[in-house]
């Protein structure tokens, strides 16, 4: 870690003008030097993107409070990669992504640009925290930003295992109503997506994937349960997605044996 004054990269997936980014910058400024590099537009639910087939641009901007920052045409994970590949000078000790407008619980982490920005940092070997507020209506991100900075400080002091990041979700309540902190596992998200078909002026069909906000199974010990009960949820997430418990079972399939090549009609 950089002596005395750690260098923190702040990014997000809601875009460079999102109020959650500014709140997180303010909170993390108490920990050390903060540099901001974030997408120029909203990339919510973008997942883990790597832009390889078109150029990326970076420009200097000023946030609403006059803070200088950098914005990019790329995705949140692109922003982190650009910073760590040299757009930002000097070593970066911690990446904090957020504060996202809306929770990132359970399977949300596979869609979330907020979380996958942190994943990109982890791939580079830099410790990372993703921070989300469980509200799409609140305009006060200060409590969530405070908790993001608090968890970030702990990471700077104690470190994380390699290939592990922390996913922080904060309930939409005032600081005095936070029930505490729970170390959690990922819960089961329930999506109720619907497909809407429409027709454009040229008579061609197009589609929207719509539906109400996802819910979840409130099993105690999960991130979903914690936030529903006004706890700050901190979930350690690892990049190794291997289903280790299934490996021995898969060996039993004996996929290398002769005579298993499918012929016509096998799977009818």
C-alpha positions as CSV (number, residue, x, y, z in Angstrom):
1,X,0.0,0.0,0.0
2,X,1.1,3.6,-0.7
3,X,2.7,4.9,2.6
4,X,0.6,7.1,4.8
5,X,-1.9,8.2,2.1
6,X,-3.4,5.4,0.0
7,X,-4.6,6.1,-3.5
8,X,-8.2,5.2,-4.1
9,X,-10.0,4.9,-7.5
10,X,-13.7,5.7,-7.4
11,X,-15.9,4.5,-10.2
12,X,-19.5,3.5,-10.8
13,X,-22.0,2.2,-13.4
14,X,-24.6,5.0,-13.1
15,X,-22.4,7.5,-14.9
16,X,-20.1,10.3,-14.1
17,X,-22.9,12.7,-13.1
18,X,-24.6,10.3,-10.7
19,X,-25.1,11.7,-7.2
20,X,-23.9,8.4,-5.6
21,X,-20.5,8.8,-7.2
22,X,-20.0,12.3,-5.7
23,X,-21.1,11.0,-2.3
24,X,-18.7,8.2,-2.4
25,X,-15.9,10.5,-3.5
26,X,-16.6,12.7,-0.5
27,X,-16.6,9.7,1.9
28,X,-13.5,8.1,0.5
29,X,-11.5,11.4,0.5
30,X,-11.2,10.9,4.3
31,X,-9.2,7.8,3.6
32,X,-6.6,9.1,1.2
33,X,-6.1,10.5,-2.3
34,X,-9.1,9.9,-4.5
35,X,-9.1,9.7,-8.3
36,X,-12.3,9.4,-10.3
37,X,-12.7,7.6,-13.6
38,X,-16.2,6.6,-14.4
39,X,-18.4,6.0,-17.5
40,X,-19.8,9.0,-19.3
41,X,-23.3,7.4,-19.3
42,X,-25.4,4.9,-17.4
43,X,-24.3,1.3,-17.8
44,X,-26.6,-0.3,-15.3
45,X,-27.0,-4.1,-15.7
46,X,-24.1,-4.1,-18.2
47,X,-22.4,-7.0,-16.7
48,X,-18.6,-7.6,-17.1
49,X,-17.7,-5.9,-20.3
50,X,-14.4,-5.6,-22.0
51,X,-14.4,-3.2,-25.1
52,X,-12.1,-4.6,-27.7
53,X,-13.5,-3.8,-31.1
54,X,-13.8,0.0,-30.9
55,X,-11.7,2.8,-29.4
56,X,-12.2,4.1,-25.9
57,X,-12.0,7.8,-25.2
58,X,-11.3,9.5,-21.9
59,X,-12.0,13.2,-21.1
60,X,-11.6,15.5,-18.2
61,X,-14.8,16.7,-16.5
62,X,-15.8,18.6,-13.4
63,X,-18.3,17.1,-11.0
64,X,-21.1,19.2,-9.6
65,X,-18.9,20.4,-6.7
66,X,-16.1,21.3,-9.0
67,X,-14.0,18.2,-8.4
68,X,-11.9,17.2,-11.4
69,X,-12.6,13.7,-12.7
70,X,-12.2,11.6,-15.8
71,X,-15.0,10.0,-17.8
72,X,-14.8,7.3,-20.5
73,X,-17.0,6.1,-23.3
74,X,-16.4,2.6,-22.0
75,X,-18.1,0.4,-19.5
76,X,-17.4,0.4,-15.7
77,X,-15.0,-2.5,-16.1
78,X,-13.3,-0.6,-18.9
79,X,-12.9,2.4,-16.6
80,X,-11.1,0.3,-14.1
81,X,-8.9,-1.3,-16.7
82,X,-8.0,2.0,-18.2
83,X,-7.0,3.4,-14.8
84,X,-4.9,0.3,-13.9
85,X,-3.3,0.1,-17.3
86,X,-1.8,3.6,-17.0
87,X,-4.4,6.3,-17.6
88,X,-4.0,7.1,-13.9
89,X,-0.4,7.7,-12.9
90,X,1.0,5.9,-9.8
91,X,-0.2,2.8,-8.0
92,X,-3.8,2.4,-6.9
93,X,-4.3,0.7,-3.6
94,X,-8.1,0.3,-3.6
95,X,-11.0,0.5,-6.0
96,X,-14.4,1.5,-4.6
97,X,-17.4,1.2,-7.0
98,X,-20.7,2.9,-6.4
99,X,-22.8,4.1,-4.7
100,X,-25.2,2.3,-7.0
101,X,-28.8,3.4,-7.2
102,X,-30.5,0.1,-6.4
103,X,-29.3,-3.0,-4.5
104,X,-27.0,-5.6,-6.0
105,X,-28.1,-8.8,-4.1
106,X,-27.9,-12.4,-5.0
107,X,-27.7,-13.1,-8.7
108,X,-27.7,-9.3,-9.4
109,X,-23.9,-9.5,-9.1
110,X,-23.7,-11.2,-12.5
111,X,-25.5,-8.3,-14.2
112,X,-24.2,-5.4,-12.1
113,X,-21.7,-3.0,-13.7
114,X,-21.0,-1.8,-10.1
115,X,-19.9,-5.2,-9.0
116,X,-18.1,-6.1,-12.2
117,X,-16.1,-2.9,-12.0
118,X,-14.8,-4.2,-8.6
119,X,-14.3,-7.7,-10.3
120,X,-12.1,-6.0,-12.9
121,X,-9.9,-4.5,-10.2
122,X,-9.7,-7.9,-8.5
123,X,-8.5,-9.5,-11.7
124,X,-5.7,-6.9,-11.8
125,X,-4.7,-7.9,-8.3
126,X,-6.1,-4.6,-6.7
127,X,-8.4,-4.9,-3.7
128,X,-12.0,-3.7,-4.4
129,X,-15.3,-2.9,-2.8
130,X,-18.7,-2.5,-4.5
131,X,-21.3,-0.4,-2.7
132,X,-25.1,-0.2,-3.4
133,X,-28.1,1.5,-1.9
134,X,-31.3,-0.5,-1.8
135,X,-33.4,2.3,-3.3
136,X,-34.2,3.8,-6.6
137,X,-36.1,6.7,-5.1
138,X,-33.7,8.2,-2.5
139,X,-31.5,11.1,-3.4
140,X,-29.4,10.8,-0.2
141,X,-26.4,8.5,-0.8
142,X,-24.4,9.8,2.2
143,X,-25.1,6.9,4.6
144,X,-24.3,4.2,1.9
145,X,-21.1,6.2,1.0
146,X,-20.1,6.3,4.6
147,X,-20.4,2.5,4.9
148,X,-18.6,2.0,1.7
149,X,-15.7,4.1,3.0
150,X,-15.8,2.3,6.3
151,X,-15.5,-1.1,4.6
152,X,-12.8,0.4,2.3
153,X,-10.8,1.5,5.3
154,X,-11.0,-2.0,6.8
155,X,-9.7,-3.5,3.5
156,X,-6.8,-1.0,3.4
157,X,-5.9,-2.0,7.0
158,X,-6.4,-5.7,6.8
159,X,-6.3,-6.7,3.1
160,X,-8.3,-9.3,1.2
161,X,-7.5,-12.8,-0.1
162,X,-6.4,-12.8,-3.7
163,X,-9.4,-13.0,-6.1
164,X,-11.9,-11.9,-3.4
165,X,-13.9,-8.6,-3.4
166,X,-16.5,-7.3,-1.0
167,X,-20.0,-6.5,-2.1
168,X,-21.7,-4.0,0.3
169,X,-25.5,-3.4,0.2
170,X,-27.0,-0.7,2.4
171,X,-30.7,-0.4,3.4
172,X,-32.4,2.9,2.6
173,X,-32.7,4.1,6.2
174,X,-31.1,6.9,8.2
175,X,-27.7,6.2,9.9
176,X,-29.4,5.9,13.3
177,X,-31.8,3.2,12.0
178,X,-29.0,0.9,10.7
179,X,-29.4,-2.2,12.8
180,X,-25.8,-3.2,12.4
181,X,-23.6,-5.1,10.0
182,X,-24.0,-8.7,8.8
183,X,-21.4,-10.8,7.0
184,X,-23.6,-12.6,4.5
185,X,-23.7,-15.1,1.7
186,X,-25.5,-14.4,-1.6
187,X,-29.2,-15.0,-1.5
188,X,-31.7,-16.2,-4.1
189,X,-33.0,-13.4,-6.2
190,X,-36.4,-13.8,-7.9
191,X,-36.9,-12.1,-11.2
192,X,-40.3,-11.6,-12.8
193,X,-39.2,-10.4,-16.2
194,X,-41.8,-10.0,-19.0
195,X,-41.4,-9.6,-22.7
196,X,-43.2,-6.8,-24.4
197,X,-43.4,-6.8,-28.2
198,X,-43.9,-3.6,-30.1
199,X,-43.8,-2.5,-33.8
200,X,-41.6,0.3,-35.1
201,X,-42.8,2.8,-37.7
202,X,-41.5,0.6,-40.5
203,X,-43.6,-2.3,-39.3
204,X,-40.8,-4.3,-37.8
205,X,-41.2,-5.9,-34.4
206,X,-38.9,-4.9,-31.5
207,X,-38.8,-6.0,-27.9
208,X,-38.5,-4.7,-24.3
209,X,-37.6,-6.9,-21.4
210,X,-39.6,-5.4,-18.6
211,X,-41.2,-6.3,-15.2
212,X,-41.4,-5.3,-11.6
213,X,-38.4,-4.9,-9.3
214,X,-36.9,-8.3,-8.4
215,X,-37.7,-9.8,-4.9
216,X,-35.8,-12.5,-3.1
217,X,-35.9,-15.3,-0.6
218,X,-35.2,-13.8,2.9
219,X,-33.2,-16.7,4.3
220,X,-31.3,-15.6,7.4
221,X,-27.7,-15.2,6.7
222,X,-28.1,-14.0,3.2
223,X,-27.6,-10.5,1.8
224,X,-31.3,-10.3,0.9
225,X,-32.3,-11.0,4.5
226,X,-29.8,-8.6,6.0
227,X,-30.9,-5.6,3.9
228,X,-34.6,-6.4,4.4
229,X,-34.0,-6.2,8.2
230,X,-32.0,-2.9,8.0
231,X,-28.6,-4.4,8.3
232,X,-25.6,-3.4,6.1
233,X,-24.7,-6.6,4.2
234,X,-21.1,-7.3,3.4
235,X,-20.7,-10.3,1.1
236,X,-17.2,-11.7,0.2
237,X,-17.3,-12.7,-3.5
238,X,-14.7,-14.8,-5.2
239,X,-13.9,-15.0,-8.9
240,X,-13.6,-18.7,-8.9
241,X,-17.0,-19.8,-10.2
242,X,-16.1,-23.5,-10.2
243,X,-18.8,-25.8,-8.8
244,X,-16.3,-27.7,-6.7
245,X,-18.9,-30.0,-5.1
246,X,-19.9,-31.3,-8.6
247,X,-16.4,-32.2,-9.8
248,X,-16.4,-35.7,-8.4
249,X,-19.9,-36.4,-9.7
250,X,-18.9,-35.1,-13.2
251,X,-15.9,-37.6,-13.1
252,X,-18.5,-40.4,-12.7
253,X,-20.0,-39.4,-16.1
254,X,-16.9,-41.0,-17.7
255,X,-17.1,-38.6,-20.6
256,X,-14.0,-40.1,-22.3
257,X,-15.4,-43.6,-22.7
258,X,-15.9,-45.0,-26.2
259,X,-19.3,-45.2,-27.7
260,X,-20.8,-42.0,-26.4
261,X,-20.7,-40.0,-29.6
262,X,-24.2,-39.1,-30.5
263,X,-25.6,-40.5,-33.7
264,X,-28.7,-39.4,-35.6
265,X,-31.8,-39.6,-33.5
266,X,-30.0,-40.1,-30.2
267,X,-31.5,-37.0,-28.5
268,X,-34.9,-37.1,-30.1
